[in-house]
Amino acid sequence: MIVNDIADYCSAERATHSISTFFLGILLLPLFKKQRTYIDIPEDKTFLWLWFLTCLYHDMAYKFEEDKNHLPTLKNFVRDNHITYQILNDRTIRLKGVTKKTVRAYYRYRINECGCVDHGITGGILLYNSLRKNYEEVYNYCRCFDNNINHDNFKWNGLHFSSLHFREYAKCANAIIQHNLWFNASGQTDYEKYIDYHLDELIYSPSAKPYYKDWLTALLVFCDTIEPVKRFLNSTPSLLLKEMRLEFDDDGTYLIISFNKSCVNPTSYIEPVNEMEDWTNLTILLDGQKIIISDINKMYK
């Protein structure tokens, strides 16, 4: 059901990028696990489940962002897309990182000042709603065979369904919502507008750069930024990956991304990756067609 829900939203380029991001996150997870051992990163099966859902949906709402002629309010977006379970209205769910008030304000800012619907916020809303709807549909199906089934804890087709999983749904939705919330500092474009929209949680001092407050959001932001397929749309992924090399040490203290000399236009990749140093605590060094990224542990607390 979850895949069917997004089939109409998904372009081939976005699908390829999402799959590439998924595998990149699996590869680079040790960088995030080893730096902060107290961060609660689940065991492999749970991680793959959370990471798959997060990657699957993180860009699937671009359909709405690219439609510049339709700019619904958040209330109207929820109504038009038949959202039954609105994560921003669920009082049992608390977002980790920013408040729901800031998310709503950022949605208004994107509509009014950027002329578009934010794909991160809408993608998170869509995913949470789809997961909750799926849960209820399976429960109602099971009730046809067992009237005494426990809504909060039951099994179907070898799968375990629990209302406790709603918190896990929210983790994925939260990461998607936050991955496109841009930080701002004094002197940067739209700084005054951030103040006008009360986006204080997204304003930082250049002397104290911001960080993410959960590993899933940090991993998504990092992998989404360095994922190469979306930067080289004229190359097929298989050919592109032959031009690249990723290296990181056993202790997870650095990541090196390098390109073969024959690679066409690596600047289109290197520049946006290098810009991460402007809005994160990463340390990034450039050496020709090589990028050296360290202090990855400082992306989140």
C-alpha positions in Angstrom: 0.0 0.0 0.0 2.8 2.4 0.9 4.5 2.0 -2.5 1.2 2.3 -4.3 0.5 5.6 -2.6 3.6 7.2 -4.1 3.6 5.6 -7.5 1.9 8.7 -9.1 4.4 11.0 -7.5 7.7 9.3 -8.4 9.8 10.3 -11.4 12.5 7.9 -12.6 15.3 10.3 -11.5 13.9 10.7 -8.0 13.4 6.9 -7.7 17.0 6.2 -8.7 18.3 8.9 -6.3 16.2 7.4 -3.5 17.5 3.9 -4.0 21.1 5.2 -4.3 20.6 7.2 -1.0 19.3 4.0 0.7 22.4 1.9 -0.2 24.7 4.8 0.6 23.3 5.1 4.1 23.8 1.4 4.7 27.5 1.8 3.6 28.1 4.9 5.7 26.2 3.9 8.9 29.5 2.9 10.6 30.5 6.6 10.4 27.5 7.5 12.5 27.6 4.5 14.9 31.2 4.6 15.9 31.4 8.3 16.6 28.6 8.4 19.2 28.2 5.1 20.8 25.5 6.3 23.1 23.2 7.3 20.2 20.3 4.8 20.0 20.9 3.2 16.6 18.8 0.0 16.4 19.9 -3.4 15.3 20.3 -4.1 11.6 16.8 -5.3 10.8 15.1 -2.3 12.5 17.6 0.1 11.0 16.9 -1.2 7.5 13.2 -0.9 8.1 13.4 2.7 9.3 16.0 3.7 6.7 14.1 2.2 3.8 10.9 4.0 4.6 12.7 7.3 5.2 14.6 7.1 1.8 11.6 5.9 0.0 9.5 8.9 0.8 12.1 11.7 1.4 11.7 13.2 -2.1 8.4 11.7 -3.2 6.5 15.0 -2.6 8.4 16.9 -5.3 5.2 16.6 -7.4 3.7 19.2 -5.1 6.8 21.4 -4.9 7.2 21.5 -8.6 3.5 22.6 -9.1 4.0 26.4 -8.8 0.4 27.0 -9.8 -1.1 25.2 -6.8 0.0 26.6 -3.4 -2.4 25.3 -0.8 -2.3 26.2 2.9 -1.2 23.4 5.1 -4.9 22.9 6.2 -6.0 22.7 2.5 -3.1 20.3 1.6 -4.3 17.9 4.4 -7.9 18.2 3.2 -7.1 17.8 -0.6 -4.9 14.7 0.0 -7.3 13.0 2.4 -4.9 13.0 5.3 -6.6 11.2 8.2 -3.6 11.0 10.5 -1.9 14.4 10.5 1.4 14.0 12.4 1.5 17.8 13.1 -1.8 17.4 14.9 -1.0 14.2 16.8 -0.5 15.2 20.4 1.1 11.9 21.2 3.9 12.5 18.8 6.7 15.0 19.6 9.1 15.9 16.8 12.8 15.6 17.7 14.8 18.6 16.6 12.3 21.4 15.9 8.8 22.1 17.2 5.6 21.6 15.1 5.1 25.3 15.4 8.3 25.9 13.5 7.4 23.3 10.8 4.1 25.1 10.2 5.8 28.5 10.0 8.4 27.1 7.6 5.6 25.8 5.4 4.1 29.3 5.3 7.5 30.8 4.6 8.0 28.4 1.6 4.6 29.2 0.2 4.7 32.9 0.6 8.4 33.7 0.0 9.6 30.8 -2.3 6.4 30.2 -4.2 6.3 26.5 -3.6 5.1 23.7 -1.3 7.9 22.2 0.7 8.5 18.6 -0.3 10.0 17.6 3.0 7.1 18.6 5.1 4.5 17.2 2.8 6.5 14.0 2.3 6.6 13.4 6.0 2.9 14.1 6.4 2.1 11.7 3.6 4.3 8.9 4.9 2.9 9.0 8.4 -0.6 9.1 7.1 0.0 6.1 4.8 1.6 4.0 7.5 -1.3 4.7 9.9 -3.9 4.0 7.3 -2.2 0.7 6.4 -2.2 -0.3 10.0 -5.9 0.4 10.3 -6.8 -1.4 7.1 -4.9 -4.5 8.2 -6.6 -4.4 11.6 -10.0 -4.1 10.0 -9.3 -7.0 7.7 -8.2 -9.2 10.6 -11.4 -8.3 12.5 -13.4 -10.1 9.8 -11.9 -13.3 11.1 -11.4 -12.5 14.8 -13.7 -10.1 16.6 -11.6 -10.2 19.7 -8.4 -9.1 18.1 -6.4 -6.5 20.1 -6.1 -3.3 18.1 -2.9 -2.3 19.8 -1.1 -5.6 19.4 -1.8 -8.3 16.8 -0.2 -10.5 14.2 -1.1 -10.9 10.6 0.6 -12.9 7.8 3.6 -13.5 10.0 4.0 -9.7 10.8 3.7 -8.0 14.1 1.5 -4.9 14.4 1.7 -2.7 17.5 0.5 0.8 18.3 4.0 1.2 19.8 5.2 1.3 16.2 3.5 4.6 15.7 6.5 6.2 17.3 8.7 4.5 14.7 6.5 5.8 11.9 7.0 9.3 13.4 10.8 8.9 13.4 10.8 8.4 9.7 8.3 11.2 9.1 10.3 13.5 11.3 13.5 12.9 9.4 11.8 13.6 6.1 10.1 16.8 7.4 13.4 18.1 8.7 15.7 17.2 5.8 14.6 20.2 3.8 14.4 22.8 6.6 17.3 25.1 5.8 19.2 26.9 8.6 20.0 30.6 8.3 22.3 33.1 9.9 22.7 36.9 10.0 23.8 38.3 6.7 22.5 35.4 4.7 19.6 35.6 2.1 16.2 35.8 3.7 17.6 36.2 7.3 15.1 39.0 8.1 12.2 36.9 6.7 13.2 34.1 9.0 12.8 36.5 11.9 9.4 37.7 10.5 8.2 34.1 10.3 9.5 33.3 13.8 11.8 30.6 12.6 14.1 31.1 15.5 14.9 27.4 15.8 16.5 27.5 12.3 18.6 30.6 13.0 22.1 30.1 14.1 25.3 32.0 14.8 28.3 31.4 12.4 30.4 30.9 15.6 28.1 28.1 16.7 26.8 26.2 13.8 23.6 24.1 14.2 23.4 20.3 14.6 20.7 17.7 14.2 19.2 16.1 17.3 18.7 12.6 16.0 20.9 10.2 14.0 18.2 9.3 11.4 17.8 13.0 10.3 21.5 13.5 10.3 22.1 10.4 8.2 19.5 11.4 5.7 20.7 15.0 5.3 24.3 13.8 4.9 23.6 11.0 2.4 21.0 13.1 0.5 23.7 15.8 0.0 26.6 13.6 -1.1 24.5 11.1 -3.1 25.9 11.5 -6.7 23.2 10.3 -9.0 21.1 13.5 -8.7 24.1 15.6 -9.5 25.0 13.8 -12.7 21.6 13.2 -14.4 23.3 12.8 -17.8 25.2 9.7 -16.6 23.8 6.3 -15.9 24.4 5.3 -12.2 26.5 2.3 -13.2 28.9 4.4 -15.3 29.0 7.2 -12.7 29.9 4.9 -9.9 32.9 3.6 -11.9 34.2 7.2 -11.9 34.0 7.5 -8.1 35.6 6.0 -5.0 34.5 6.2 -1.4 36.9 5.5 1.4 36.6 5.8 5.2 38.8 4.6 8.0 38.0 1.8 10.4 37.4 4.3 13.2 34.9 6.3 11.1 36.7 9.6 11.6 36.8 10.6 7.9 35.3 10.0 4.5 37.1 10.6 1.2 35.2 11.0 -2.0 37.4 11.0 -5.1 36.7 11.1 -8.9 38.7 9.7 -11.8 40.4 12.3 -13.9 38.2 11.3 -16.8 35.0 12.1 -14.9 32.9 14.8 -16.6 32.3 18.0 -14.6 32.9 16.8 -11.1 32.6 20.5 -10.0 28.8 20.2 -10.2 29.1 17.6 -7.4 32.0 19.0 -5.4 30.6 22.5 -4.9 27.3 21.6 -3.2 29.1 19.0 -1.0 31.7 21.6 0.0 29.0 24.0 0.9 27.9 21.7 3.8 30.8 23.2 5.8 28.8 26.5 5.7 25.8 25.2 7.6 27.1 22.2 9.5 30.1 21.5 11.8 31.7 19.2 9.3 35.3 19.9 8.3 35.7 19.6 4.5 39.0 19.8 2.6 39.3 19.9 -1.2 42.3 18.4 -3.1 41.7 18.6 -6.8 39.0 16.0 -7.6 39.0 14.7 -4.0 36.9 15.7 -1.1 37.9 14.9 2.5 35.1 15.1 5.1 35.8 14.8 8.8 34.1 15.7 12.1 31.0 13.8 11.0 30.1 13.2 14.6 29.5 16.9 15.0 26.5 16.9 12.7 24.3 15.6 15.5 24.0 15.4 19.3 
